[in-house]
Amino acid sequence: MTARETYPLPAEEERELIRSTVISEAVLLGIGIVFAVMMSCLDGGPRHAFLELGVLRDLAAVCKPHWIMAVLPAVMLAVLYLIDTWAMQHNGEYVEAAIRERQGMTGELPRLSMVAIVPCMAVGAIAEELVFRYGILGILVILVGYVVPGPVAASVAVFVSAIMFWYMHARNRDPWNTAVVLINAILWGSVYVFTGSLLSCIVAQAVYNIGELAFERVKMTSEPDYFRGRVPVREALDMQKNRR
């Protein structure tokens, strides 16, 4: 049996989960576009650079491919697998944190169809990299560079943007998940600084996120009691109801 067959999601919940994911990604993408305009202005472009397609030219320049995009996702997923496998067997705190996440919306996402997961994770990666690596990291490099030398400014910018990335992912506040999220963010930031390829970061994060959900789907069918109790089936619907 597949994960969707073992732990089915109600159709209404699945639609709401996809809807809420798309809305949050659209908002983040809009913020990313604002940051892109700011970057063009800080780089010396005219304030009306957006109308002259200067922003698009700047984005095209950082969307060049790089060989690391073929290696980085595999390395990151291998590290995630090794850490998760070891910690689930030897660290009680990690197990408790994992079970808490599984019993929330994080436990519902892997049960979406892959037809929904792949585009959602791809768009999410574009939005997050546009905001955190191209926008926040890029702006910090420019601003901090006015005070300290370039390499120091880049290091500070990578670390600060990684902290902000972790803070946005509020569910990852336990020590183990904090370490994983921070390492990923620092790695993506470092790749962007050294290669100048935002596309590499987008591909790395998209493949990593899809691989992480696929890994959870496998565990849903291989572990006798994946959720260890309550199986989440109305998280997105309940959040929508509370907002109303």
N, C-alpha and C positions, 0 to 999 in steps of 0.2 A: 504493500500500500504506500501511496505517496503521502507527503506531509499534509497536503490539502484534504486527502481522504481520511487520514488519521485524526486530524484536528480541523474539521471544516469550519469555515467562517460563514455566518449568515450573509446572504446576498446584499441586504441593506447595509450591513456593517462594512462589507468590502467596498461598496460604492462610496460610503462616507469616508472611509480611510483613504481611498484614492483621491477623492475630492479635496480633503483637508491637506493631503500631501502636495497636490498640484497647486493649491492656493498659497501655501507657505513657500513653495519653490518660486512661484510667480512673484511674490513680494520680494524674496531675496534676490531674484534676477533683476527686479526694478532697482533695488539698492545697488546692485553691481553696476548697472548702467550709469547711475549717478556717480559712482566712484570712477568709472571709466572716463566720464567727462572731466571730473576733477583732475585725474591723472594727465589728461591732455593739456589742461590749463597749467598745471604745475611744471610740465615738461617744456613750457614756453610757447605752447600753441595759443591761438587766439581764442577769446571767450566764445566766439561763435563757431568753434571747431566742429561742434556736433553737426551744424548745418552744412559745413563744408566736407563732411565725411572724414574729418581728421581722426575722430575716435575709431572709426572702422579701420582706417589705415594703421593706427597704433595697435589695435587688437590683432590685425592680420600679421603684424610684425612679430608678435609674441606667440602666435599659434603655429609656429614652424615645428615640424616633427623632430624628434631626437631619439637616438637609439635607446636611451634609458627607459623610454615608455614601454619597451618590450620586456624589460627586465624587472623594473621596480614593482609592479603589481604582484608578480610571482614571488618575489622575495618577501614582500609585506604579508602576503597570505600565508606563506610558509612560517613566518615568525608568529603570526596570529595563531595558527594551528598548534605550534609547539607550546606557546605560552598557555593557551586555553586547555590543551590536553593535560599538561603538567599541573596547572593550578586547580583544575576541576578534581584532580586526584589527591592533591596534597595541601590545598589551602582552603580552609573552611570559610574564611571571609570572602574569598572570591566566589565560592559556590553560592553563598547567601546572596551576594550582589547579583550573580547571574540569574538566580531564581526570581529575585524581585523584578529584574528587567523582563524576564520571560512572561511574568504574570501581568505585564502592562502592555502598552501599544507595541513595544519592541517585540513582544511575542506574537503579534498579529501580522507584522510586515512580511515575515518569511512565508506566510500562508497565502499571500496574494499569488495570482498566477504570474508566471514568468513574463507573460505578455504585458503585464502592468509593471512588474518589478524593473525590467530592463530600461524602459524609457524614463520611469520615475527616478531611478538612480543616476541615469545619464544626465538628465536635466538638473537634478540636484547637484551633481558634481560640477557642472558648468556654472551654476549660480554660486556655489560656495567658493570655487576657485576664483571666480571673477571678483567676489567680495573680499575674501581673506588674503589671497595671494596677489592678484593683480591690483586690487584697490588698497586695502589696509597695509599690506606689506610694502607695496610700491610707494605709497604716500609716506610711510614711515621712513623708508630708505632716503627719500628726498629730504624730508624735514630734519631727521636726525643727522643727515649728512652735512647740514649747515653748521653743526656743532662739533662733530667728531669725524675722524677719517673714514673713508668709504668702507673698508672691511669691517670696522667696528660698528658703523651705522647699519650695515647689512645684518650683522649678528644680532644686534639689539632689535632690529625690525623683525627678524625671523622669530625671535623668542617672544616678543610682545604680541605679534599676530597669532602665534601658537596659543598663548594664554587666552586671547580673545576667542579663538576657535573652540578651545576647550570649554570656556564659560558658556558659549552658546549651546553646547551639547550638555544641557543641565543634568541629564540622566547619568552621565559618566562621572559622578563625583566620588565614588569609592576609589581607594588608592590604586587598585589594579587597572581599572578602566581609565582613570586619570592618566596613568603612565602610558597606556596604549594610545590614547587620543593625543597626548602631548608629543609622543615620539612620532606619530604619523604626521602631525601638523608641522613639527620641526623638519621632518624629512621632506615633505612636500615643499615647504618654504625654502629649504636649502637647495633642492633641485631647481626651483624657479630662479633663485639667485645665481646659481652657477651655470645653468644652461640657457636661461632667458626664454625657456619654452613653457608657456602656460599650458599648451596642449598636452605636454607630458604629464603635468599635474592633474589635468582634467581626466585623462585616460586612466592614470594610476588610481585616482579616487573612485571613478566609476567602476572599474574592474574590481577594485578592493571591496566596495560596498556590495556589488552584486555577488562576489565570491563569499563575502561574510554571510549574506542571507542564504546563499546556497548551502553553505556549511551548516547553518542552523536547520535547514530543511532536512539535511541528512541526519542530524542528531535527533530530530523529531521522530524519525522512523527507526533509529537504532537504539535509543534510550528507552527503557521500559516505561518510565514515567517522566517525560521531559519537563512538564510544568510543575511537578511535585505538589499537586493540589489544584488550585483554581486555574481553569483554562479561560483566558480572556476572549470574550466574544462581543463586547459592546463598548470598548474603550473610546473609539472615535465618536460613536453615537452619544455616549454619556458626556463627553467633552462638549459636543455641540449643544446638547440639552442644557448643560450648566451655563454656557455662554448666553443662552437665551433667557 
